[in-house]
Amino acid sequence: VVELKFAKSTSYWDNIANQPPAYMNAADISCGTIVVVQHESQHCEPGFVKRTEDLVHQAAAKSKVDYKVVFVDVRQKPSASRIKSS
């Protein structure tokens, strides 16, 4: 099972801790991946990432499901073709 979570969601913290284990248990699945989409710089900071990983680890241990977290940084980057060389 792959769960997609948007870091900018107002219910992110509740959803990250509660929904994936509930979905996996309901579907009788024992492993999965949570993909966290990071839209803003604050979602890429070490504290945010660690808190997410800790919540996922706690929820997995509590519900006896095995899943990991993958972070995807979708912040807009400058175009490589528009960068002038010096």
Buried (B, 14 or more C-beta within 10 A) or exposed (E): BEBEBBBEEEEBEEBBBBBBBEBBEEEEEEEBEBBBBBBEEEBBEEEBBEEBBEBBEEBBEEBEBEBEBEBEBEEEEEEEEEEEEE
